[in-house]
Amino acid sequence: MAERRLGNRLKETRVRLALTQAKLVGVSRKTVNTIENSVFIASTILALALSRALNMRVEDLFFLVEGQ
């Protein structure tokens, strides 16, 4: 079975909108950083809050990456 991971467009969207990690939905800068770098997978509630804060659909912000 192919390996799967969750990708995201969080950093590119946040930078494009000139938002800092610290001011994004009330979580720590470290939490945002670990999500951006795919170290931590956002909970459903956090993913929804992030997508709302960035005015994006959650499926446009987060996506499934299929590996070999």
N, C-alpha and C positions, 0 to 999 in steps of 0.2 A: 504494500500500500504506500502511496506517495505521502511524503511528509507535508503537513499543513502548518501554516503559521498565519497570524493575523498581521497584516500590514496596515499602515495608516498614512494619511496625508496631513497629520496634525502640525508638524513643524512648518512645512511649506505654507500651509494655510495661515498659521499664526504669524509667521514672518511677513507674508503678503499683506496681512491686515494690521501690521505694526503693533501686535499685542505681545506683552511679555509673558513668560511662563508663570510668574508670580500672581498675575492678575486674572488668571483663567479659572473660573468656576470654584474658587475657594479651596483648592488643594495646593500642596507645596510645590515649589519649583522642581524639587527632586522627583516628585511623582510624575509631573508632566514630562520631565526629561526621560524618565525610564519608559514611559509609554511611547514617546517619540522614537526612542531607540529600540523598541520592541523587546525590552527586558521584562516589562510588566504588561500584562493584558488588562485593559480597563474593564471594570465591571460594567454590566449593562446600564446601570444607573449613571455611572460616570461617563460612559460613551454617549448616552443620550444628552447629558448636561453639556458635554464638550461640543457636540454637534449643534445643540441649540445656541450655545454661546458664540459659535462661529457661523451661525446661520446656514448650516449645511444639513443635508440628510445624513443620517448615521451611516448608511451604506455607501455614501460618497466619501466619507471621512475614514471609515474602516473597511477593509476588504480582505478576502481570503487569498492567500498565496499558496499555490500548490507546488511542491518540489518534486524531485526525482525519487 
